[in-house]
Amino acid sequence: MPLWSQHALRKRESNDAQLSSTEFLNQFTLNDTNSYFTSDVGGPIQEDTSLKAGERGPTLLEDFIFRQKIQHFDHERVPERAVHARGAAASFLSEEGKETPVFVRFSTVAGSRGSADTARDVHGFATRFYTDEGNFDIVGNNIPVFFIQDAILFPDLIHAVKPSRTQPSTLHTLFWAMAGNGIPRSFRHMDGFGVHTFRLVNDSGASKLIKWHWKSKQGKASLVWEEAQVLAGKNADFHRKDLWDAIESGNGPEWELGIQVVEEEDVLKFGFDLLDPTKILPEELVPVQRIGVMKLNANPRNYFAETEQVMFQPGHIVRGIDFTDDPLLQGRIFSYLDTQLNRHGGPNFEQIPINRPRVPVHNNNRDGAGQQYIPLNTAAYSPNSVNNGYPETGKSNYYFYNSLIPAEQQFLINAIRFEASQLTSSVVKSNVLIQLNRVSHDLAKRVASVLNLPVPDEDDTYYNDNKTSSITIFGDELPTIATLNVGVLVSVKNNASLTQSGKSGNSIFYLWDATLFDGIIVANGAETLFTNGSKSTYFPADRPRQILLDAYNWGKPVGTLGNARTALTVAQISAGAGVYSNVTEVDELVKEFEAGLKTFRFVERFALDE
């Protein structure tokens, strides 16, 4: 049946009231409070010890409770996802004000389950809508383009996790990852993208091409590379904890859902194939239309049952949304389904509570491992007769590089220098420079200066001045500072400094450093912490000065009250943007500091190549 037929788009007729996400999942919760211990089949267990042949004898094979417990433990872990292994979670477009339950999983792409949140990586941004027409998934990333256009190359890409000289289309995504998008401040401070081009189809069968966008209402912000490296050692779960804490405190993050809409006949209008996922469609050419708002207001109650077992698929669409001929999308539709068959050991993973739609399921699918339903229809059949894009290398890379402010261009160059300098093959290094030179001769020259290799000749064939305003992270202020963290350095030997912090100083410096805060303030009276020769059992040598200096060097706002301005002198921090030291009243400092937090990073402090 065509997706666009009027019969297919008619409103679902059902007498079943749709449950909220919490009410639906409550049907499957298990509460062991004040309950007797039982086996998996409900038999009571008097004691949780093995049966032995005598007091000192071996464990008996007949101990089925022992075998059941060990066997279940041995099979607790399902195979981890090949990509997006490490994650965190917390007719639906038909009318204004309509609410639809969602489940969101954020993740890194290349890292394993044990990798650090702050490793430089593309980040997954997958959203499930539990609509009244079934489940709809936007399986996207925090970057609007993908490494490749041909799905057959995906296994090689993930095996290598680096660009190949014969596959330069990966360079565009590499630029995004090497810039601030690869190390976001939090999951809350990154946008999301559907990557592919889809179709919206109306009742009459007319369609338009669209791209999905999630616009963070918290604004976009990123870490700096040194800060991200330190955080990986301090708290590998930094992004997970940040998201959990924000939702638990009632400050759940929000995103606006938007779409770029293009007429079908304009698929080649913009100088590239719109069905090529390695290209970006600049918002200056096609503005993003806001069509909804998503708010995360609840954390998962069980990580495995919800976040780990949730199964997203690009093939999960609802009536009114259709695929395009994007070759990578076609490959992903197969790959994601095949992956879940492997991870869950059979075809019934859609019956797991977190994967079940919120509406009834009726079809002729039967049996299989882990079947959860008891079909009453004994006849598993129905009485009916039937129960090319071409990527162009390079052009979008200019959009990205040209759209960065100078400091962000420097971050990108520094990141490429860092990664390329670890290559052992001079041939591969030279190939990196060749690809960079096709984006910008200046870019190639600045990277070559560190690799000690000759710079390729300029080639005007590839260069242009195209840019778009939606790419920069540090070029815009944050719309809100809610949930940002400010560290106030106080001294337990000075009661006045404790009063200024607004709460008792209940954490010692051993536990904290500048990576955990978005700004640092030194309270009046805490300047004694910075006195030469000052020692304490509360902190390692020189830790207060290091916290203040790191915050400054990483572009964060720093401030002092009253006599604490001497701390800036000790830390060798000079006056400038984002340094607040000429105030004596707390309220006055708070007002100025709020403005600094919205700026988030004072990029003037970062060195640029001469």
Secondary structure, 3 states (H helix, E strand, C coil): CCCCCCCCCCCCCCCCCCCCHHHHHHCCCCCCCCCCCECCCCCECCCCCCCECCCCCCECCCCHHHHHHHHHHHCCCCCCCCCCCCEEECCCCCCCCCCCCEEEEEEECCCCCCCCCCCCCCEEEEEEEEECCEEEEEEEECCCCCCCCCHHHHHHHHHHCCCCCCCCCHHHHHHHHHCHHHCECCHHHCCEECCCCEEEECCCCCEEEEEEEEEECCCCCECCHHHHHHHHHHCCCHHHHHHHHHHHCCCCCEEEEEEEEECHHHCCCCCCCCCCCCCCCCCCCCCCEEEEEEECCCCCCCHHHHHHCCCCCCCCCCCCEECCCCHHHHHHHHHHHHHHHHHHCCHHHHHCHHHCCCCCCCCCCCCCCCCCCCCCCCCCCCCCCCCCCCCCCCHHHHHHHHHCCHHHHHHHHHHHHHHHCCCCCHHHHHHHHHHHHCCCHHHHHHHHHHHCCCCCCCCCCCCCCCCCCCCCCCCCCCCCCCCCCEEEECCCCCHHHHHHCCCCCCCCHHHCCHHHCCEEEECCCHHHHHCCCCCCCCCCCCHHHHHHHHHHHCCCCEEECHHHHHHHHHCCCCCCCCEECCCCCHHHHHHHHHHHHHHCCCHHHCCCCC
